[in-house]
Amino acid sequence: MPTNTTKDKLRRPSERITRILASNIRAFREIRGLSQEALAEMCSCHRTYIGSVERGERNVTLSTLELIANAFGVSVPDLLTEEGIKNSTKK
């Protein structure tokens, strides 16, 4: 049976994947020449929300992740993997 510490750990998002997502969103946005405000508008989000995601301060929902991926024209896995930028620029 999991301990309280294990349960707490399972409830928090992985720092690694949060960092990768934040880095990839910023990189995709910059490659496409979009401001945070423009990306936010495309995703029906607020600019400050996009900024906090890029800083790794937010844990995005699957729905928002899909909206962001669609705005960039990439797959959700492209946003969540270190190879995402490399793979999407080869397409």
N, C-alpha and C positions, 0 to 999 in steps of 0.2 A: 504494500500500500504506500502511495507517495506521501512524503513528509510535507509539512507546510512550506518549507523552503523550496522543495521541488515544485509544488503547486504554484507558488509565486513565480518561479522561473518560467514555467510553462505559459503563464498568462501574459508575460511581457514579450514584445516582438524581439526577434533576434537583432542585435546591434549590427551585425554584419550585413544582413539583408536590408535593413533600414538605410545603412550607409551606401550600399550598392544602388538601391532605388533612388536615393537622393542625388547621388553622383550622376546616374544615368539620365534622370529627368533634366537636370541642369545641362548636361552635355547635349542631349537631343534638342533642347530648347535653343541653346546657343548655336548649334549646327544649323538649325532652321531659321536663325535670325529672329526669334520671337522674344518679346519681353515677357516677364512674368504676367503682366496684365493681359497681354494678347492670348497667352496660353490659358489663363484663368477664364477668359471670355469664351474660348473654344470649348472649355470643359464645364461651363456654367458653375464655376467656383469663384471665390474671391481671391484677389491677388495676394493678400497676406497668407491665405491658406497654401497657395503654391509655394510661396517663400518658405513657409514653415516646413513643408514637405521636403523642399530642396536642402534645408538645414538638418533634416532628419529628426525634427521635433514632433512630427505627426505620424500616426499609424493609419494609413489610408484604407478605405474599404475596398472590397473587390470591385464594386460598381465604379468608384472613382478611378481605380487603377485602369479599368477598361476604358473609361472616358479619356484618360490621359494617353493611353496606348493608341486609341483611335485618332486622337488629335495629331499624333506624330506619324500615324500610318505604320505602326510597328505592332508586334505581338506583345502580350503581357509578359511572356518569358524574356523578351528582349529588354524589358525594363528591370527585370529581377535578377539578371545574370551579369557577371563581369564581362562576358563575351558579347553582351547585347549590342553595344555600340559597334563593335567590329563586325558582327554578323549583319546588322541592318545596313551598314554602309556598303557592304558587298552586293546587296540586292540591286 
